[in-house]
Amino acid sequence: MKKKVLLCDNDPDIIEIVSLILAGKGFEVFICTTCEEVPDKIENHNPDLIIMDLWIPEMGGEETTMMLKNSPKYKDIPVIILSANNEIEVISRRSGADGFIAKPFEIRELVSKINDHIAA
């Protein structure tokens, strides 16, 4: 059974690249382009991991990650921040994320971080 990853980003290029990489590595990828969609996507697809961009209009990735990590229902889903923000490490810790990957990223690093959080 394929492991499921929810990718939350509003950049079409990042969505396409990350989706292709992960699908090629055997993951099933679901997309949301706004943070407001996250709870519905979780309910509908039950992801094993969430990749969260920080710079998403409206709620934003940091606030969404905090909401997930403070929710008894969602707190155990690993969240990895994927962002070009210079303070990604600080924001990752502050939000309760399980890890971070700075853009631009190496494919190997992306897949490795995901595998670290998803048991095979």
N, C-alpha and C positions, 0 to 999 in steps of 0.2 A: 504494500500500500504506500502510495506516494505521501511524503511529508508536505504539509500545506504552509505556504508563506503568504501573509498579507502584506502587500507593499503599499504604503501610504505616501504618495508624492504627487505633486501637481506639475512636474516637468515631464512632458511627453518623451523627451530623449532618454531621461533616466529610467522612466517606466519601461520603455522599449528595451534598453540595454540590459537592465537588471532582470527583466522578465525572460529575455532570451537566454541569458547566462544561467539563471536558475532552472528554467525548463530544460535546458541542455544537460543540467546536472541531476535531473530526475525529480525536481520539486514541482508541485502544483502551485501556481501563483495566482493570487487574486489581487485586484487593484482597487484602491479608493483614492480619489483626487482631492477630497476634502476630509477634514478630521471629523466632521459631523457624521460621516458615513461609517466610521469605524465600528461603533457598537452593532449596527445592523449587519455589517460584513462579518464580524466575529460570530454573531448568532447564526448566520446563514452558512458559514463555511468552516467554523471551528478551527482556526489556524493553529499550527504548532509554534509559530513565531511571527512577530510583526517587525517589519522594517519601516522606520518612521523618519521622514524628513522633518526638519525644524521649520523651514520657511514655507508654510502653507497658509494661505489667507484664512481669515476668520479665527477659529480657535487656535490653530498652530500646533506643531508637533510636541513642544515641551509641555504645554498645558494638557494635551491629550494623553501623553505618556504618564503624567502625574495622575490624571483621572483613572487611567487603567490600573496603575500600581496601587492606588488607594481603594480600588473596588474589590471586595471579597470575591466577586464573580470572575474578574479578569486578571487579578494580580499575579497569577502563576504563569501567564503567557509571557515568554521572553520578548522583550522589546529591544531592538538594536537601532540606535539613532544613526542615520546616514545623512551627513550634512557637510557643507563647505564652511560652516560657521567657525570662526577662529577660537571660540570658547566651547567647542563641542565637548571636551572632556568635563569641564565644570558643569555644563548644562546637563550632560548625561547623568552625572552623579546627583545633581540637584533634583532632577525629574524622577529618579529611581530607575532609570533604564538599566538593562542588563549588560549593555556594552555600547560601543560606538565605532563607526567607521568614517573617516574623514574623506570627503571628495576632494580631488580625484582619488579613486581607490583602485587597488589591484584586485583582479578577479579572484586570485588565490586567497587573498585576505577575506573577501566577502564570503566565499564559500566556506572557508575555514571557521570564521566566526559563527556562521549559521550552524554548521555541523557541531561546533562546541556546545551549542544550546539545545540542539535537537538530538536526542538519542535515536540511533538507527533502529 
